[in-house]
């Protein structure tokens, strides 16, 4: 349908105006400093380098990375040892909550010159599931927050404990 093509082209022009052109593929960006096709390829190449050891969690993270149109829609696997200054805050429901410093920080955009992610260090909340808890409750909570456009950058699984 020609009308659909005109709308799509108009969207491309608007994206070009708002987000600029990707320096790698020369297509309009999909978010501030973000190119979905280029970043999806980067993430996909890295899938073999991490696992939560839980297939449903890996699939959620991978799906978010392949479909992220900007950095705040991208979940990451973060090894536990990347967190510092871990402090217990409160127990509740099926988990315990901690605060921690994530020195490396969340992904902002791909730095073409450095060939690496530009990141911002951040104070984060870690949620540790009780061993006896069903991962289903946690996963449902993450999915709801993720789908509601909650700014959620990271997800962790360490032994039988899930952190975020």
Backbone torsions as a table, in degrees:
resi	resn	phi	psi	omega
1	UNK	NA	127.5	-177.2
2	UNK	-64.3	-33.9	179.1
3	UNK	-63.1	-40.4	179.0
4	UNK	-63.2	-39.4	179.8
5	UNK	-65.6	-39.8	178.6
6	UNK	-64.0	-41.3	178.5
7	UNK	-64.7	-43.1	-179.8
8	UNK	-62.1	-45.4	179.4
9	UNK	-63.1	-38.5	178.5
10	UNK	-63.8	-39.7	177.3
11	UNK	-62.3	-42.6	178.3
12	UNK	-59.7	-44.1	179.5
13	UNK	-63.7	-41.8	179.4
14	UNK	-65.1	-43.7	177.8
15	UNK	-61.6	-41.5	178.8
16	UNK	-60.4	-42.8	-179.3
17	UNK	-67.0	-44.1	-175.0
18	UNK	-81.0	-43.7	-172.4
19	UNK	-109.7	-5.7	-179.7
20	UNK	78.7	-170.5	-177.3
21	UNK	-108.1	135.8	175.7
22	UNK	-65.7	130.0	-178.9
23	UNK	-72.6	-14.8	-179.9
24	UNK	-91.1	-49.5	-174.2
25	UNK	-106.8	-6.3	179.9
26	UNK	61.5	26.1	175.1
27	UNK	-105.0	159.7	177.0
28	UNK	-61.0	142.3	177.4
29	UNK	-66.6	165.1	178.2
30	UNK	-110.3	-7.0	178.2
31	UNK	-165.5	174.7	180.0
32	UNK	-61.6	114.5	-178.7
33	UNK	65.3	24.2	-172.8
34	UNK	-131.1	133.1	173.8
35	UNK	-125.5	107.6	-176.2
36	UNK	-55.0	-50.3	-177.4
37	UNK	-62.1	-43.5	-178.9
38	UNK	-68.4	-44.1	-179.2
39	UNK	-68.8	-35.8	177.4
40	UNK	-60.0	-40.9	178.0
41	UNK	-63.2	-42.5	178.5
42	UNK	-60.7	-48.4	-180.0
43	UNK	-60.9	-45.8	-177.0
44	UNK	-60.1	-39.4	177.6
45	UNK	-61.7	-26.7	-176.4
46	UNK	-92.4	-6.4	-177.5
47	UNK	-54.2	-37.0	-176.6
48	UNK	-71.5	-11.2	-175.4
49	UNK	-93.9	2.3	179.3
50	UNK	-153.5	157.9	170.9
51	UNK	-159.7	147.4	174.3
52	UNK	-88.6	-7.0	-174.2
53	UNK	69.7	12.6	175.2
54	UNK	-130.1	115.2	-174.2
55	UNK	-57.4	-42.5	-177.5
56	UNK	-66.7	-34.4	177.9
57	UNK	-71.9	-44.1	176.3
58	UNK	-56.8	-43.6	-180.0
59	UNK	-63.0	-40.6	178.3
60	UNK	-62.0	-47.2	179.9
61	UNK	-62.7	-49.1	-178.2
62	UNK	-61.7	-42.1	178.2
63	UNK	-60.8	-42.7	179.6
64	UNK	-63.8	-38.7	-179.0
65	UNK	-70.4	-39.1	-179.9
66	UNK	-71.8	-24.9	-174.5
67	UNK	-111.9	3.1	-177.7
68	UNK	-66.6	124.0	176.7
69	UNK	-95.7	-7.7	171.3
70	UNK	-157.8	168.7	-171.0
71	UNK	-62.4	-29.7	-176.7
72	UNK	-76.6	-4.4	177.2
73	UNK	-103.3	15.3	-173.4
74	UNK	-114.2	112.6	174.2
75	UNK	-82.4	152.5	178.9
76	UNK	-133.2	154.5	168.5
77	UNK	-89.7	122.8	180.0
78	UNK	-121.7	117.3	177.3
79	UNK	-62.2	143.0	-177.0
80	UNK	-53.8	-38.8	-176.5
81	UNK	-66.9	-9.1	177.3
82	UNK	-78.6	-10.2	-179.9
83	UNK	-96.2	144.0	178.8
84	UNK	-128.8	164.9	176.0
85	UNK	51.6	49.8	-178.3
86	UNK	-76.4	123.5	-176.6
87	UNK	-129.5	128.3	178.0
88	UNK	-67.8	134.7	179.1
89	UNK	-108.7	-55.1	-174.1
90	UNK	-162.1	155.8	171.4
91	UNK	-105.4	146.2	177.9
92	UNK	-173.7	149.0	176.9
93	UNK	55.0	-121.7	-178.1
94	UNK	-107.2	24.0	-174.6
95	UNK	-156.9	173.7	171.8
96	UNK	-119.9	143.2	-177.8
97	UNK	-110.5	135.3	178.2
98	UNK	-128.8	157.4	168.4
99	UNK	-107.6	154.3	-179.9
100	UNK	-158.0	163.5	174.4
101	UNK	-102.4	129.7	175.4
102	UNK	-109.1	94.4	-174.3
103	UNK	-59.9	-43.0	-179.4
104	UNK	-64.7	-43.4	175.6
105	UNK	81.6	174.8	-175.6
106	UNK	-81.0	159.1	-179.5
107	UNK	-71.2	131.2	173.3
108	UNK	-104.8	-52.4	-179.3
109	UNK	-164.7	166.9	178.2
110	UNK	-84.9	126.7	176.9
111	UNK	-91.6	108.0	-175.1
112	UNK	-63.4	-39.8	-178.4
113	UNK	-67.8	-40.5	-178.8
114	UNK	-86.3	-12.8	-175.6
115	UNK	54.3	46.7	-179.4
116	UNK	-157.2	164.1	178.3
117	UNK	-73.0	138.3	168.9
118	UNK	-85.8	128.7	-173.8
119	UNK	-129.1	160.0	177.6
120	UNK	-123.4	120.3	176.7
121	UNK	-57.7	150.5	-173.9
122	UNK	-154.7	148.2	168.6
123	UNK	-81.8	130.3	-174.8
124	UNK	-127.6	163.6	172.2
125	UNK	-102.6	133.5	176.3
126	UNK	-110.4	133.0	178.2
127	UNK	-112.9	118.7	-178.0
128	UNK	-106.9	116.8	179.8
129	UNK	-73.6	143.9	170.6
130	UNK	-64.6	140.8	-178.1
131	UNK	-53.2	-37.5	-176.1
132	UNK	-79.1	-10.5	-177.5
133	UNK	-70.4	149.9	173.9
134	UNK	-79.0	131.2	177.3
135	UNK	-63.4	-18.9	-179.1
136	UNK	-60.1	-43.8	178.8
137	UNK	-59.0	-46.0	-179.8
138	UNK	-64.0	-47.7	-178.2
139	UNK	-61.3	-40.8	176.7
140	UNK	-61.6	-40.6	178.2
141	UNK	-62.2	-44.3	179.4
142	UNK	-63.3	-45.6	-179.1
143	UNK	-61.0	-43.1	179.3
144	UNK	-61.6	-47.2	179.9
145	UNK	-64.1	-42.0	-179.2
146	UNK	-63.6	-46.4	-178.6
147	UNK	-70.2	-26.3	178.4
148	UNK	-84.6	13.5	177.7
149	UNK	65.3	26.7	174.0
150	UNK	-66.5	134.9	179.4
151	UNK	-70.1	107.6	-172.9
152	UNK	-140.7	109.8	-171.4
153	UNK	-103.0	-19.2	-168.4
154	UNK	-145.3	155.0	-179.3
155	UNK	-149.8	136.8	-176.5
156	UNK	-133.0	151.1	172.6
157	UNK	-139.3	120.4	-177.0
158	UNK	-131.2	113.8	-171.9
159	UNK	53.6	-121.3	179.6
160	UNK	-102.6	23.3	-176.5
161	UNK	-122.1	131.8	177.8
162	UNK	-105.6	135.6	-178.5
163	UNK	-123.4	144.1	167.7
164	UNK	-152.0	NA	NA
